[in-house]
């Protein structure tokens, strides 16, 4: 599957209720000259072996003498903020087991890693999480919540399940990260989150960005089957108005309350604006693109 565009990645994270900081020129900071990025098949979680947020973000952006940056796509700090440091190929996964990759693609339990013959940097998003990795450094609730949300955000955007999220230690036997929590329990949390619409962290009042999603303000995703010929609802009118506001409208007259081919074409433009391509931009709303559109509640 093609990677999300930088804009689509940012929207997906914020739609999941995350606080996101854009670091320097992260949108064009990558290692693409060393090889392809994509197709992507999953999300890989790491720990930084560092403690301070500023130093950790700087290290992951710049890299070091033996491993140039960026070293991941995002850094998740102890407070649960995601710092975006790269978009494209990054030096986070290295080589790992091709059998593990095939298991991730099939969304089945991964085998114990053995051979290190497959390029993981081409096929995974990577999040570095600020932690010393000594088994004693704590993982605050806010940080674990952010790991869950960031992983779920990308799974929603691509239509993946929780089995598409692995730890670095599950990719190669040469690594131990992340250390201090179980990837099995994290996947259980991600699966539970994917079973419901995105939510805002308690006490934040929003997604960490102006206009963040809120159940009281925006229409919940009604399901893809809702969008079919004959459906007549004010939700479709509200959707069309949002598409027009995003300059994605393909209407000659309207929008109106009845689902039409013009609605489908307009929504396909929105999907392409988010970075979807091919069959993923078919004009039928999915949960991630719908939540990113932020259709005002009308019911």
Rosetta blueprint (number, residue, H / E / L):
1 X L
2 X L
3 X L
4 X L
5 X L
6 X H
7 X H
8 X H
9 X H
10 X H
11 X H
12 X H
13 X H
14 X H
15 X H
16 X L
17 X L
18 X L
19 X E
20 X E
21 X E
22 X E
23 X L
24 X L
25 X L
26 X H
27 X H
28 X H
29 X L
30 X L
31 X L
32 X H
33 X H
34 X H
35 X L
36 X L
37 X L
38 X L
39 X L
40 X L
41 X L
42 X E
43 X E
44 X E
45 X E
46 X E
47 X E
48 X L
49 X L
50 X L
51 X L
52 X L
53 X H
54 X H
55 X H
56 X H
57 X H
58 X H
59 X H
60 X H
61 X H
62 X H
63 X E
64 X E
65 X L
66 X L
67 X E
68 X E
69 X L
70 X L
71 X L
72 X L
73 X L
74 X E
75 X E
76 X E
77 X L
78 X L
79 X L
80 X L
81 X E
82 X E
83 X E
84 X E
85 X L
86 X L
87 X L
88 X L
89 X L
90 X L
91 X L
92 X L
93 X L
94 X L
95 X E
96 X E
97 X L
98 X H
99 X H
100 X H
101 X H
102 X H
103 X H
104 X H
105 X H
106 X H
107 X L
108 X L
109 X L
110 X L
111 X L
112 X L
113 X L
114 X L
115 X L
116 X L
117 X L
118 X E
119 X E
120 X L
121 X L
122 X L
123 X L
124 X E
125 X E
126 X E
127 X E
128 X E
129 X E
130 X L
131 X L
132 X L
133 X L
134 X L
135 X L
136 X L
137 X L
138 X L
139 X L
140 X L
141 X H
142 X H
143 X H
144 X H
145 X H
146 X H
147 X H
148 X H
149 X H
150 X H
151 X H
152 X H
153 X H
154 X H
155 X H
156 X H
157 X H
158 X H
159 X L
160 X L
161 X L
162 X H
163 X H
164 X H
165 X E
166 X E
167 X E
168 X H
169 X H
170 X H
171 X H
172 X L
173 X L
174 X L
175 X L
176 X L
177 X L
178 X L
179 X L
180 X L
181 X L
182 X L
183 X H
184 X H
185 X H
186 X H
187 X H
188 X H
189 X H
190 X H
191 X H
192 X H
193 X H
194 X H
195 X L
196 X L
197 X L
198 X L
199 X L
200 X L
201 X L
202 X L
203 X L
204 X L
205 X L
206 X L
207 X L
208 X L
209 X L
210 X L
211 X L
212 X L
213 X L
214 X L
215 X L
216 X L
217 X L
218 X E
219 X L
220 X L
221 X L
222 X L
223 X L
224 X H
225 X H
226 X H
227 X L
228 X L
229 X L
230 X L
231 X L
232 X E
233 X L
234 X H
235 X H
236 X H
237 X H
238 X H
239 X H
240 X H
241 X H
242 X H
243 X H
244 X H
245 X H
246 X L
247 X L
248 X L
249 X L
250 X L
251 X L
252 X L
253 X L
254 X L
255 X L
256 X L
257 X L
258 X E
259 X L
260 X L
261 X H
262 X H
263 X H
264 X H
265 X H
266 X H
267 X H
268 X H
269 X H
270 X H
271 X H
272 X H
273 X H
274 X H
275 X L
276 X L
277 X L
278 X H
279 X H
280 X H
281 X H
282 X L
283 X L
284 X L
285 X L
286 X L
287 X H
288 X H
289 X H
290 X H
291 X H
292 X H
293 X H
294 X L
295 X L
296 X E
297 X L
298 X L
299 X L
